[in-house]
Amino acid sequence: MSAQILDGKLMAENIRAEIKDEVAKFVEETKVQPALAVILVGENPASQVYVRNKEAACVKAGMKSLMYRLPEETTSSELLELIGKLNKDADVHGILVQLPLPKSIDEKKILDAIVPEKDVDAFHPTNVGLISQGRPNFLPCTPYGIQQLLVRSKIETKGKHAVIIGRSDIVGKPMALLLLQKGLGGDATVTVCHSRTANLPEITKQADILIAAIGQAEFVTADMVKPGAVVIDVGMNRKEKEVVDENGEKKLVNKLVGDVDFESVKEVAGWITPVPGGVGPLTVTMILYNTLNGARRQVAAR
Ligand code: GUN
């Protein structure tokens, strides 16, 4: 048996088409074009790719993308000054600071400076608190994208045991909160595992829905997965892999792999997301959605 593939790329295209229509309607009604400001500090190659994807997706959906590419040496006070300016700018509806920031900068201090109304990543403590209470302003993009993937694929979460591996503020913790919410895409029983969890495979094998967000290449193997489980792979890791080329010769290539050993796990799981083409495209899509909703609320409050 081989698992059904959850095609995040195709689903992201469908959701982006919906967002594009909604943006066009919003622009017609309000004469306001939703705008996302993205700040990238330094030269991190992965961040540069993510930021380029966000910019292209924004423009394609009919929104404005304002890119701020700043040098590695940028100081905290320079960054805070830029954020202060964007906070006040009525033509900017979403502000996103791409992480990780250079080590010399206090990340929390920077993220806390973004006004919650424009915090499309939902990293501000006010937004985290509202999510935790089940009255969200914005939903964090990766967990939100995963929830959409489950709901739109008609995968039931109610009463299911969801096991999350990873306790990050960006994925693990907010994912647990979303799956705990009452209603569609929620009502799950949630376990959060991490690097100090004892007997990890015993717990992951109980999962109806297993979400891997640990940042370790091909960490989840077939023996850790219950037959028929839904496996969601949030990982984006680079790994040297042996492949056979067109002349039948083995060679090493640097490949993008997830936190799940796709080849073995797909023989056990019922559903599985690939890497690339799974969760990643949905994360970018939900940023667009949050920017549009931010614009709606900010225009309504004028
Ligand atoms: N870096 C990795 N993931 C994310 C994300 O979701 N948002 C931001 N701003 N940076 C990231």
Residues whose N, C-alpha, C, O or C-beta is under 5 A from the ligand:
A	BS01	GUN	V97 Q98 L99 P100 D121
